[in-house]
Every structure is written in structure tokens, then in C-alpha cells.
């Protein structure tokens, strides 16, 4: 058999699914519609209650989100490979900066960190107060799917 006699057939651009033929473009549109129709769902908030670094029991709802907020604000972003790039805070970037800069930028840093959690709808800084030359006390309210979470934190520069 010489090369002139070899004929190779390639499948057409049509795809047969459930005895219905689709072109590549129709299949792409069908897949896109399926993706659009599906909703993102939040994972359940049931998790371990951690006290003094030890697992004590299980926690859910408002208590779980409060624990999540504490954990987010204790975790520096991009340091621990177990977390994705959205998890944690960038507060350490404020270390060594002028207190006026920190005072203005701390709200953005806290909002970005907390709003990465899909259970948190909004973050409001209620109060910022310079307590020492390198320390700022911040009062925060987070609107969550479980209600309001109010807490304070200290930012040292």
C-alpha cells in the first residue's frame, strides 16, 4: 500500500449526545448555560472549636464565623501554603510605616481580608484610635449571613 492510497478520516465537528447532534459551538453554549444555571453555594460553617490552640468541640453558625474572623486576622496572607491566596491579611505590610499611613490604610487591609470569606457581606470600621506611638486599636463590625459580628483588634506597626 503506498501513501497515495492511505486516507484517514477525522471525526466531524459534530458531537452526538443522547442521539442529538451538536456542533462544537452549540456544545460550548450548552455547557456555558449549565454553568450559568448553577449557583455558588457556601459550604456549611460547622467546624472545630479551637480554644487555646486545642480542639475542644464543634461549633456552627455565629460562633463559627467569629472564630473564622479571628483566624483570618491572625493569619498572614501568602505565608502558609495550606491556604489559597485570598486567605489571611496583609497587616504586616503596615509594619514600619508612618502611623498616619497605617491609620488611613488599616480599613482597606481589614476589609479585603474579611470580605474574601463568602459568609461575610460587609465590614465596617466603627472606630480607630492610636493608643501608643506604634499601636492602633480598631473596632470592627462584620455583617455576616448569621448576623452582626462586633470585635476589636490591635494593629502594631
FENTAKA-V119185 format. One record per residue. N is the residue number from 1. RES is the residue in one small letter. SS is DSSP state (@ for helix, = for strand, . for the rest). PHI is phi in whole degrees, -180 to 180 (none if undefined). BURIAL is I if it has 16 or more other C-alpha atoms within 10 Angstrom, else O. Layout:
# FENTAKA-V119185
N_RES_SS_PHI_BURIAL + N_RES_SS_PHI_BURIAL
This chain:
# FENTAKA-V119185
1_x_._none_O + 2_x_._-98_O + 3_x_@_-61_O + 4_x_@_-69_O + 5_x_@_-90_O + 6_x_._-83_O + 7_x_._-124_O + 8_x_._-108_O + 9_x_._-98_O + 10_x_._-109_O + 11_x_._-64_O + 12_x_._-72_O + 13_x_._-77_O + 14_x_._-87_O + 15_x_=_-117_O + 16_x_=_-106_O + 17_x_=_-125_O + 18_x_._51_O + 19_x_._60_O + 20_x_=_-120_O + 21_x_=_-94_O + 22_x_=_-127_O + 23_x_._-82_O + 24_x_@_-58_O + 25_x_@_-65_O + 26_x_@_-66_O + 27_x_@_-65_I + 28_x_@_-60_O + 29_x_@_-65_O + 30_x_@_-65_O + 31_x_@_-65_O + 32_x_@_-62_O + 33_x_@_-65_O + 34_x_@_-63_O + 35_x_@_-66_O + 36_x_@_-64_O + 37_x_@_-72_O + 38_x_._-81_O + 39_x_._-101_O + 40_x_._-73_O + 41_x_._-119_O + 42_x_._-74_O + 43_x_._-75_O + 44_x_._-60_O + 45_x_._-93_O + 46_x_._-62_O + 47_x_=_-152_I + 48_x_=_-81_O + 49_x_=_-84_I + 50_x_=_-111_O + 51_x_=_-129_O + 52_x_._54_O + 53_x_._79_O + 54_x_=_-122_O + 55_x_=_-76_O + 56_x_=_-110_O + 57_x_=_-167_O + 58_x_=_-108_O + 59_x_=_-144_I + 60_x_._-145_I + 61_x_@_65_O + 62_x_@_-57_I + 63_x_@_-64_I + 64_x_@_-67_I + 65_x_@_-70_I + 66_x_@_-63_I + 67_x_@_-65_I + 68_x_@_-63_I + 69_x_@_-62_I + 70_x_@_-59_O + 71_x_@_-67_O + 72_x_@_-61_I + 73_x_@_-79_I + 74_x_@_-101_O + 75_x_._-110_I + 76_x_=_-75_I + 77_x_._-67_I + 78_x_._71_O + 79_x_._-93_O + 80_x_._-104_O + 81_x_._-66_O + 82_x_._-69_O + 83_x_._-101_O + 84_x_._-76_O + 85_x_._-71_O + 86_x_._-90_O + 87_x_._-90_I + 88_x_._107_I + 89_x_=_-126_I + 90_x_._-115_I + 91_x_@_-60_I + 92_x_@_-63_O + 93_x_@_-69_O + 94_x_@_-87_I + 95_x_._-63_O + 96_x_._86_O + 97_x_._-82_O + 98_x_._-61_O + 99_x_@_-60_I + 100_x_@_-63_O + 101_x_@_-64_O + 102_x_@_-61_I + 103_x_@_-57_I + 104_x_@_-78_O + 105_x_@_-95_O + 106_x_@_-63_I + 107_x_@_-63_I + 108_x_@_-61_O + 109_x_@_-63_I + 110_x_@_-69_I + 111_x_@_-60_I + 112_x_@_-59_I + 113_x_@_-65_I + 114_x_@_-78_I + 115_x_@_-71_I + 116_x_._-69_I + 117_x_._-85_I + 118_x_._-69_O + 119_x_._-86_I + 120_x_=_-105_I + 121_x_=_-91_O + 122_x_=_-155_O + 123_x_=_-132_I + 124_x_=_-127_O + 125_x_=_-89_I + 126_x_=_-81_O + 127_x_=_-157_O + 128_x_=_-129_I + 129_x_=_-140_O + 130_x_=_-78_I + 131_x_=_-101_O + 132_x_=_-145_O + 133_x_._-65_O + 134_x_._-128_O + 135_x_=_-141_I + 136_x_=_-127_I + 137_x_=_-96_I + 138_x_=_-125_I + 139_x_=_-102_O + 140_x_=_-130_I + 141_x_=_-122_I + 142_x_=_-114_I + 143_x_=_-87_I + 144_x_=_-120_I + 145_x_._-68_O + 146_x_._-106_O + 147_x_=_118_O + 148_x_=_-82_I + 149_x_=_-123_I + 150_x_=_-112_O + 151_x_=_-159_O + 152_x_=_-119_O + 153_x_=_-147_O + 154_x_=_-109_O + 155_x_=_-113_I + 156_x_=_-104_I + 157_x_._-112_I
